[in-house]
Amino acid sequence: MFELLEPICLVTYLAGESAEELTALGHRTYWDGYFASRAAPLGRVPAEVVDAAFYSFADGEVARHIPSAWETVPPETSFASWRRGSAASVRRILGDGLADSPGLARAADLVTVAATSAPVQGRVLYAGWRALPVPSDPVTRLWHSATMLREHRGDGHVAVLLGTGIGGAEAHVLSALEMGIHPPESFGRIHHLPRERLVEVMDGLRERGLVDAGGHFTDAGRETKQRIEDLTDELAAAPYDALSPAELDELFAALEPLTARLVAAGSR
């Protein structure tokens, strides 16, 4: 399900429509719009709460955008534009034939059943999304519910990272190594960190036996990364218990042509 739904969610970050919508509102930078919109379901909470929920951003990074981005544009306005632009990207990439098809409408209905059925305990971002009304337009509903499931999965992933003792920067190093990026410090999510901080992160991973002297995975590091992914998958399964096996099969079949089109376009 992650592989089928993730390309729907990625349009928000890779295609241009949502960024254009946010710029038109008056947000100065991409990251102002990002934090203003993605954090909006939490309500007007302090930067410390957003930082805790998002988990993997560097110290002080959230505070550069929250609450100032909400003072520029109300969070609910940013979120509505973010969602509208994302849905427009999905529709453009799919074309009217797929976007208006009965298969997409059925996929949106089934994804919404799953997305609104899981327990919210311990899932802060997911709980915020559950409090939002679900859109009626099928394309928008598909994006909305797929992204709700993405945040549900993300909350579970954070719980696993905490339980494994992996911090946000360390998680990015492990992801970079899994993707074959070397040195992992060059990964786009952490390369901007101060050199001293990157050295501290890498030294800590070496001391734990997760990374070797050359900055590559050890066997223990690779096993730890796989265990994190496996546990994340397990914690992400609950929403789909609301669907019968026949409905899951129907959902797979409905999503496959949509996802194939989005993957072919790079979700752009």
C-alpha positions in Angstrom: 0.0 0.0 0.0 2.9 2.4 0.7 4.2 1.8 -2.8 0.8 2.4 -4.3 -0.1 5.5 -2.3 3.2 7.3 -2.0 3.3 8.6 -5.6 0.0 10.3 -4.9 1.4 12.1 -1.9 4.7 13.0 -3.5 3.0 15.4 -6.0 2.8 17.8 -3.1 6.6 18.0 -2.9 7.7 17.3 -6.4 5.1 18.9 -8.7 4.7 22.7 -9.0 1.0 23.5 -8.3 1.0 23.4 -4.5 4.2 25.6 -4.3 2.6 28.0 -6.8 -0.5 28.2 -4.7 1.5 28.9 -1.5 3.7 31.5 -3.2 0.6 33.3 -4.4 -0.6 33.5 -0.8 2.5 35.5 0.2 4.8 32.8 1.7 8.4 34.0 1.1 10.0 30.5 0.7 9.2 26.9 -0.1 9.8 26.0 3.5 7.5 28.7 4.9 4.7 27.2 2.8 5.8 23.6 3.8 5.7 24.2 7.5 2.6 26.4 7.4 0.6 23.8 5.5 1.9 20.4 6.8 1.7 21.6 10.4 -1.7 23.2 10.0 -3.7 20.2 11.2 -2.0 20.5 14.6 -3.6 23.9 15.1 -1.7 27.0 16.2 0.8 25.2 18.4 4.3 26.4 19.3 7.3 25.6 17.1 8.4 23.1 19.8 5.3 21.0 19.2 5.7 21.0 15.4 9.4 20.1 15.9 8.5 17.2 18.2 5.8 15.9 15.8 8.0 16.2 12.7 11.0 14.7 14.5 13.7 14.8 11.9 14.4 18.5 11.4 17.6 20.1 12.7 17.4 22.2 16.0 15.9 25.6 15.3 14.8 24.8 11.8 11.1 24.7 12.5 11.3 27.9 14.6 12.6 29.8 11.6 9.1 29.3 10.0 6.6 28.7 12.8 4.8 30.8 13.9 5.9 33.5 11.5 4.5 31.7 8.4 1.1 31.5 10.2 1.3 35.2 11.0 1.7 35.8 7.2 -1.1 33.5 6.2 -3.6 31.7 8.5 -2.8 28.0 8.8 -6.2 26.9 7.5 -5.7 29.1 4.4 -2.3 27.7 3.7 -3.6 24.1 4.1 -6.5 24.7 1.8 -4.2 26.0 -0.9 -1.7 23.2 -0.4 -4.4 20.6 -0.8 -5.9 22.4 -3.8 -2.6 22.6 -5.6 -1.8 19.0 -4.8 -5.1 17.8 -6.2 -4.5 19.8 -9.3 -1.2 18.1 -9.8 -2.8 14.7 -9.5 -5.5 15.6 -12.0 -3.0 17.1 -14.4 -0.7 14.0 -14.3 -3.6 11.5 -14.6 -5.5 13.4 -17.2 -9.2 13.7 -17.3 -9.7 10.1 -18.4 -8.2 8.5 -15.3 -9.1 11.4 -12.9 -12.8 11.2 -13.8 -12.9 7.4 -13.9 -15.1 5.2 -11.7 -11.9 3.4 -10.7 -10.4 6.5 -9.1 -13.7 7.3 -7.3 -13.8 3.8 -5.9 -10.1 4.0 -4.9 -10.8 7.3 -3.1 -13.8 5.8 -1.3 -11.8 2.7 -0.1 -8.7 4.7 0.8 -10.9 7.0 2.9 -12.4 4.1 4.7 -9.0 2.9 5.7 -7.7 6.4 6.5 -10.5 7.2 8.9 -10.6 3.9 10.7 -7.3 3.5 12.7 -6.9 4.4 16.4 -5.4 7.8 17.0 -3.6 7.1 20.3 0.0 8.1 20.1 -0.3 9.5 16.5 -0.3 13.3 16.9 -0.2 14.3 13.2 -2.7 11.6 12.2 -5.1 12.7 14.9 -4.9 16.3 13.6 -5.8 15.0 10.1 -8.7 12.9 11.4 -10.2 16.1 12.8 -10.4 17.7 9.3 -13.4 17.2 7.1 -12.8 14.9 4.2 -13.3 16.5 0.7 -16.1 15.4 -1.5 -14.3 15.7 -4.9 -12.8 12.3 -5.6 -9.4 13.4 -6.7 -9.0 15.7 -3.7 -10.4 13.0 -1.4 -7.9 10.5 -2.8 -4.9 12.8 -2.1 -6.3 13.8 1.3 -6.9 10.3 2.5 -3.6 9.0 1.0 -1.7 11.8 2.8 -3.6 11.0 6.0 -2.3 7.4 5.8 1.2 8.8 5.1 1.1 10.8 8.3 -0.3 7.8 10.2 2.7 5.8 8.9 5.0 8.6 9.8 3.8 8.8 13.4 4.5 5.0 13.7 7.9 5.4 12.1 8.8 8.1 14.7 7.7 5.7 17.5 10.0 3.0 16.1 12.9 5.4 15.8 12.4 6.5 19.4 12.2 2.9 20.5 15.4 2.0 18.6 17.2 5.1 19.9 17.7 6.6 16.4 17.6 10.4 16.3 16.3 12.5 13.4 19.8 13.2 11.8 20.8 9.6 12.4 17.7 8.4 10.6 18.7 10.5 7.6 22.1 8.9 7.6 20.7 5.4 7.6 18.3 6.4 4.8 21.1 7.8 2.8 23.1 4.7 3.1 20.1 2.5 2.1 19.7 4.7 -1.0 23.4 4.2 -1.9 24.4 7.8 -1.1 28.0 8.1 0.0 29.3 9.9 1.9 25.9 9.9 3.7 26.7 13.4 5.0 26.1 14.7 1.5 22.4 13.7 1.6 20.2 16.7 0.9 18.3 16.5 4.2 21.5 16.9 6.3 24.3 18.3 4.2 23.5 21.8 5.4 24.1 20.9 9.0 27.3 22.4 10.7 30.3 20.2 10.1 30.7 19.6 13.9 27.1 18.3 14.1 27.7 15.9 11.2 30.9 14.6 12.8 29.0 14.1 16.0 26.3 12.1 14.3 28.6 9.9 12.4 30.9 9.3 15.4 27.8 8.3 17.4 26.7 5.8 14.8 30.2 4.3 14.6 30.4 4.0 18.4 27.1 2.0 18.3 28.6 -0.3 15.5 26.0 0.8 12.9 28.5 2.5 10.5 32.1 1.6 9.8 35.1 3.8 9.7 34.5 4.4 6.0 31.0 5.7 6.5 29.3 2.5 5.2 26.7 0.2 6.8 28.0 -2.5 9.1 25.9 -5.7 9.3 24.4 -4.4 12.5 23.6 -1.1 10.9 21.9 -2.8 7.9 19.9 -5.1 10.3 18.9 -2.1 12.4 17.6 -0.2 9.4 15.7 -3.3 8.2 14.2 -3.8 11.6 13.0 -0.2 11.7 11.3 -0.6 8.3 9.7 -3.9 9.2 8.3 -2.5 12.5 7.1 0.6 10.6 5.2 -1.6 8.2 3.6 -3.5 11.1 2.4 -0.3 12.8 1.1 1.0 9.4 -1.2 -2.0 8.9 -4.1 -1.1 11.3 -6.0 1.2 8.9 -6.4 -1.6 6.3 -8.1 -3.9 8.9 -11.3 -1.9 8.0 -11.3 -3.3 4.5 -12.3 -6.9 3.7 -9.9 -9.0 1.6 -12.1 -8.5 -1.4 -12.1 -4.7 -0.9 -8.3 -4.8 -0.6 -8.0 -6.6 -3.8 -10.4 -4.1 -5.4 -8.3 -1.2 -4.0 -5.0 -2.7 -5.4 -6.6 -3.1 -8.8 -8.0 0.5 -8.8 -4.8 2.1 -7.6 -2.4 0.3 -10.0 -3.1 2.2 -13.2 -3.2 5.5 -11.2 0.1 4.8 -9.6 1.7 3.7 -12.8 0.8 7.0 -14.5 2.2 9.0 -11.5 5.4 7.0 -11.3 5.9 7.4 -15.0 5.7 11.1 -14.6 7.9 11.1 -11.5 4.9 12.6 -9.5 5.8 15.9 -11.2 
